[in-house]
């Protein structure tokens, strides 16, 4: 889920930065676009790192029923 949120944030930021030619007096949409792209990349990378760490700790347990 975290990777998807990161991608969505990045895409919304890219749309605000590169696709819209809109000026709003009370907010700079280009700055908001850059902030969302950076936040999306950070969320994506953190989710990827956590996914790789969780897979590295996985242990498999084998049960031998002949001993019982």
C-alpha positions as CSV (number, residue, x, y, z in Angstrom):
1,X,0.0,0.0,0.0
2,X,2.8,2.4,0.8
3,X,4.4,2.0,-2.6
4,X,1.1,2.9,-4.3
5,X,0.7,6.0,-2.1
6,X,4.2,7.0,-3.1
7,X,3.5,6.6,-6.8
8,X,0.2,8.5,-6.5
9,X,1.8,11.4,-4.6
10,X,4.6,11.6,-7.2
11,X,2.1,11.6,-10.1
12,X,-0.1,14.3,-8.6
13,X,3.0,16.4,-8.0
14,X,4.2,15.9,-11.5
15,X,0.8,16.9,-12.9
16,X,0.8,20.1,-10.7
17,X,4.3,20.9,-11.8
18,X,4.4,20.1,-15.5
19,X,0.9,19.8,-16.8
20,X,-1.0,22.7,-15.3
21,X,-0.6,26.3,-16.5
22,X,-2.7,27.8,-13.7
23,X,-1.8,30.7,-11.5
24,X,-3.4,31.0,-8.0
25,X,-2.6,34.0,-5.9
26,X,-2.7,32.3,-2.5
27,X,-0.5,29.2,-3.3
28,X,2.4,28.4,-5.6
29,X,1.3,25.2,-7.4
30,X,4.8,24.5,-8.8
31,X,6.2,24.4,-5.3
32,X,3.4,22.1,-4.1
33,X,4.1,19.9,-7.1
34,X,7.8,19.6,-6.2
35,X,6.9,18.9,-2.5
36,X,4.5,16.2,-3.5
37,X,7.0,14.6,-5.9
38,X,9.7,14.6,-3.2
39,X,7.3,13.2,-0.6
40,X,6.1,10.5,-3.1
41,X,9.7,9.4,-3.8
42,X,10.5,9.3,0.0
43,X,7.4,7.2,0.7
44,X,8.1,4.9,-2.2
45,X,11.8,4.3,-1.1
46,X,10.8,3.8,2.6
47,X,8.2,1.3,1.6
48,X,10.7,-0.5,-0.7
49,X,13.3,-0.7,2.1
50,X,10.8,-2.0,4.6
51,X,9.6,-4.6,2.1
52,X,13.1,-5.9,1.6
53,X,13.9,-5.9,5.3
54,X,10.7,-7.9,6.0
55,X,11.6,-10.5,3.3
56,X,15.1,-10.9,4.7
57,X,13.8,-11.9,8.2
58,X,11.5,-14.6,7.0
59,X,12.1,-18.0,8.4
60,X,10.5,-21.3,7.4
61,X,9.6,-23.9,9.9
62,X,9.6,-27.5,8.8
63,X,7.7,-30.0,10.9
64,X,8.7,-33.6,10.8
65,X,5.7,-35.8,11.8
66,X,7.8,-39.0,11.9
67,X,9.3,-38.0,15.2
68,X,5.9,-37.7,16.9
